[in-house]
Amino acid sequence: MPPADAPAESDAAPEKPDSGPGGRGNTAASAGTEDTLDLKLTEELLAIISEDRSKAVRRRGPAADLLGDPATWPGATTEAGVFHLVPVVLERDLAVLSRWMNDPAVAAFWELAGPETVTADHLRPQLEGDGRSLPCLGVLDGTPMSYWEIYRADLDPLARHYPARLHDTGIHLLIGGVGNRGRGVGATLLRAVADLVLDNLPRCGRVVAEPDLRNTPSVSAFLSAGFRLSAEVDLPDKRAALMIRDRTYRDHL
């Protein structure tokens, strides 16, 4: 089961990240501005995005069969800026992702603090697996500022805990950077990514997530992003709020 459901922050105050199945949580985590300096190369990142798109057809494999290829998805224009999902490249992205995972607020729930090998061991099964989970950087106006996992919830152990439907797609989120917290960015990006999933995966009827029920700001952010609270579910390491964004009602919420 991927580590966490997508956490986010509300406009109220920087929240603690929530935990996720398997003892690792999703979070709108804090890792100061310096955490993105080594990747804050807008022109280079835009070139990487362009290159990823140009290579997308050659890379298609099991992941593309299950979840498509986020590298080919268009950017989302949001109130916070232009947002892209960029598939993780271990050699390029490991340093910044490991730094985010070592933020105490993140480590408490994702449980990936430690040397870079800890984060690498978490990423590698996804990168080398059958495509049930895709790790991506979230790039806002050319700056990496979040980590996402897009996964097939109906093929995940999560499906044992709720009435899953074929092609249900889950999202996990970690926001790295204090400057992006507490001002609604989490809710904005949750809506944007959920809409990207629905736009680019036509067989997916629902986007799901499972934030810790105790994380009120995170649940609030999901509600602001057009998700509904479907149920409370007991997962192996937490009681979670099952959040669902339905294709049918996306234009009304």
C-alpha positions in Angstrom: 0.0 0.0 0.0 1.5 3.4 -0.8 2.5 5.3 2.2 -0.1 8.0 2.7 -3.2 9.7 1.4 -2.8 13.2 0.2 -2.4 15.7 2.9 -2.8 19.3 2.5 -3.1 22.4 4.4 -6.1 24.6 5.0 -6.0 28.4 5.1 -6.2 28.4 8.9 -2.8 27.3 10.1 0.1 25.0 9.1 -1.2 21.6 10.0 0.6 18.5 11.1 0.8 15.9 8.3 -1.5 12.9 8.6 -0.4 9.4 8.6 -1.1 6.8 5.9 -1.5 3.1 5.5 1.5 1.1 6.4 2.7 3.6 9.0 3.7 6.3 6.5 1.7 9.5 6.3 0.8 12.1 3.8 1.6 15.6 4.7 1.6 19.2 3.7 5.1 19.2 5.2 7.5 21.9 5.9 11.0 21.9 4.6 12.3 25.4 4.3 12.9 27.4 1.1 16.5 26.2 1.0 15.2 22.7 0.4 14.3 23.5 -3.2 17.4 25.6 -4.0 19.2 22.8 -5.6 16.3 22.2 -8.0 15.1 25.7 -8.4 16.3 26.0 -12.0 13.2 27.0 -13.9 14.6 26.8 -17.4 16.3 23.5 -16.7 13.1 22.0 -15.2 11.0 23.2 -18.1 13.5 21.5 -20.4 13.2 18.3 -18.3 9.4 18.5 -18.6 9.6 19.0 -22.3 12.1 16.1 -22.6 9.9 13.8 -20.5 7.0 14.5 -22.8 9.0 13.8 -25.9 10.1 10.5 -24.5 6.7 9.5 -23.2 5.8 7.1 -26.0 9.0 5.2 -25.7 8.6 4.9 -22.0 5.1 3.4 -22.1 4.9 0.2 -20.2 2.9 -1.4 -17.3 2.7 2.0 -15.6 1.2 3.6 -18.7 -1.3 0.7 -18.9 -2.5 1.2 -15.4 -2.2 4.9 -14.8 -1.2 6.6 -18.1 1.9 8.7 -18.1 1.8 12.0 -16.1 4.7 13.2 -18.2 2.3 13.7 -21.0 -0.4 15.4 -19.0 -0.8 19.1 -19.6 0.0 21.6 -16.9 -2.8 22.9 -14.7 -3.3 26.7 -14.5 -4.2 27.4 -10.9 -4.6 30.4 -8.6 -1.2 29.5 -7.2 0.5 29.3 -10.6 1.1 26.8 -13.4 1.5 23.3 -12.0 3.0 20.2 -13.6 3.4 16.6 -12.4 6.9 15.4 -13.3 7.7 11.7 -12.8 10.5 11.2 -10.3 14.0 10.4 -11.6 15.9 8.9 -8.7 19.3 10.3 -9.5 17.9 13.8 -10.1 15.3 14.0 -7.3 16.6 11.9 -4.4 18.4 14.6 -2.5 15.5 17.0 -2.3 13.0 14.3 -1.5 15.2 12.8 1.2 15.5 16.3 2.7 11.8 16.7 2.8 11.4 13.3 4.4 13.8 14.3 7.1 11.7 17.3 8.2 10.5 16.3 11.7 6.8 17.0 10.8 7.1 14.7 7.8 9.1 12.0 9.4 6.6 11.6 12.2 4.1 10.1 9.7 6.0 9.0 6.6 8.7 7.3 8.7 11.3 7.8 6.0 13.8 9.9 7.9 17.4 8.9 7.7 20.1 8.7 4.9 19.1 9.0 1.3 19.0 5.2 1.0 15.9 5.1 3.1 14.0 7.3 0.7 15.5 5.5 -2.3 14.3 2.2 -0.9 10.8 3.7 -0.7 10.9 5.0 -4.3 12.6 2.2 -6.1 9.8 -0.4 -5.8 7.4 2.1 -7.4 9.9 3.1 -10.1 10.7 -0.5 -10.9 7.3 -2.1 -10.1 4.2 -2.9 -12.1 2.9 0.6 -12.4 0.4 0.5 -9.6 1.9 3.6 -8.0 3.7 6.5 -9.7 5.9 8.9 -7.7 6.0 12.4 -9.1 7.4 15.8 -8.3 4.9 18.6 -8.1 6.5 21.6 -10.0 4.8 25.0 -9.5 5.9 27.8 -11.8 9.1 25.9 -12.5 10.0 25.1 -8.9 9.7 21.6 -7.3 7.6 22.1 -4.2 5.7 18.9 -3.6 5.8 15.1 -3.8 2.9 13.1 -5.1 2.0 9.4 -5.5 -0.7 8.5 -8.0 -1.8 5.0 -7.4 -4.5 2.5 -8.3 -6.5 2.3 -5.2 -8.6 -0.6 -6.4 -5.3 -2.7 -6.7 -4.0 -1.5 -3.4 -4.4 -3.0 0.1 -6.6 0.0 0.8 -9.3 -1.7 -1.3 -9.8 -4.2 1.5 -11.1 -1.4 3.7 -13.7 0.2 1.6 -16.1 -0.8 -1.3 -13.5 -0.1 -4.1 -14.6 0.4 -7.7 -12.6 -0.6 -10.8 -10.1 2.1 -11.7 -10.4 4.0 -8.4 -7.3 6.2 -8.3 -5.7 7.3 -5.1 -3.4 10.3 -4.4 -0.8 11.0 -1.7 0.7 14.4 -1.2 3.6 16.0 0.6 4.2 19.7 0.3 7.8 20.7 1.0 8.3 24.3 1.9 6.9 26.5 4.7 6.1 29.2 2.2 3.4 27.0 0.5 1.6 26.1 3.7 -1.3 27.7 5.5 -2.6 29.7 2.5 -4.7 27.3 0.6 -2.1 25.9 -1.8 -2.8 22.4 -0.6 -6.5 22.5 -1.5 -5.7 24.3 -4.8 -3.3 21.6 -5.8 -5.5 18.7 -4.6 -8.3 20.0 -6.9 -5.9 20.4 -9.8 -4.3 16.9 -9.5 -7.7 15.3 -9.0 -8.9 17.0 -12.1 -5.8 16.0 -14.0 -6.4 12.4 -13.0 -10.0 12.5 -14.2 -9.2 14.3 -17.4 -6.4 11.9 -18.4 -7.7 8.6 -17.0 -11.2 8.4 -18.6 -11.9 5.0 -17.0 -11.4 6.5 -13.5 -14.7 7.5 -12.0 -13.4 8.5 -8.6 -10.3 9.9 -7.0 -9.8 8.8 -3.4 -7.6 9.6 -0.4 -7.5 8.6 3.2 -6.1 11.3 5.5 -5.9 10.7 9.2 -9.3 11.6 10.7 -7.5 13.6 13.5 -5.9 15.9 10.9 -8.7 18.4 10.7 -6.9 20.9 8.5 -6.1 18.1 6.0 -9.7 16.9 5.8 -10.8 20.5 5.5 -8.5 21.0 2.5 -9.9 17.9 0.8 -13.4 19.3 1.3 -12.3 22.6 -0.2 -10.9 20.7 -3.1 -14.2 19.1 -4.0 -13.8 15.9 -2.2 -16.6 14.5 0.0 -16.2 12.6 3.3 -17.5 9.2 2.3 -16.8 7.2 5.5 -14.5 6.6 8.4 -12.3 3.6 7.9 -10.0 1.7 10.2 -6.6 1.1 8.5 -3.8 -0.8 10.0 -2.2 2.2 11.7 -4.9 4.9 11.9 -8.6 5.8 11.6 -8.9 7.5 8.3 -11.4 9.8 6.6 -12.2 8.3 3.3 -12.3 11.2 0.9 -13.8 10.8 -2.6 -13.9 13.2 -5.6 -16.5 11.9 -8.0 -16.3 12.5 -11.7 -20.1 12.9 -11.8 -20.1 15.8 -9.3 -16.8 17.4 -10.1 -18.4 20.5 -11.8 -20.6 21.1 -8.7 -18.1 20.8 -5.9 
